[in-house]
Amino acid sequence: MKISFAFLAAVAGGLVGCSQRDHSGASLSAKPHGNLTPKVATENGRLIFLTGRDRDGLKIVAASPPLRPSCAACHGANGAGGQKFTDGAVSADLRHAALAGKQKPPYTIVSLERAISHGIDNQGKPLDKVMPRWKLSQNDLSDVAHYVYAYLK
């Protein structure tokens, strides 16, 4: 059985978000990521980022109701960010050059997953409360983090 490094690091660090996506509140487990082709996983990440729904059409939820329904609604379809909020926060630039080049230390897939699911930045500090703490299955979390990190230029 093939297990990704990001998955092991996330589990070891306690970063696994819960999916809680059905109407009863019961936790659902997604198909093992190993069963998805890279193309399908990338498409799932793209759908989550742009629409707030996974490839099965299930809505992604957050710990508290988010201001917007998807990542792109705040960060833009290209991830450039720059949207200003009433509390003074500005949505972050999620393009690769900003995450991996301008941030110190640079974001990694694991730290990006932590930011998405727990609202903790690359330096271990809490992100502004306007950033939703998304509740995703580990597969969906991995897919959207990889999409952001690899495909937003």
Secondary structure as UniProt FT lines:
FT   HELIX           5..12
FT   TURN            13..14
FT   TURN            23..24
FT   HELIX           33..35
FT   HELIX           38..51
FT   TURN            55..56
FT   STRAND          61..62
FT   HELIX           71..75
FT   TURN            77..78
FT   TURN            86..87
FT   HELIX           97..102
FT   HELIX           109..118
FT   TURN            122..123
FT   TURN            129..130
FT   STRAND          134..135
FT   HELIX           138..151
//
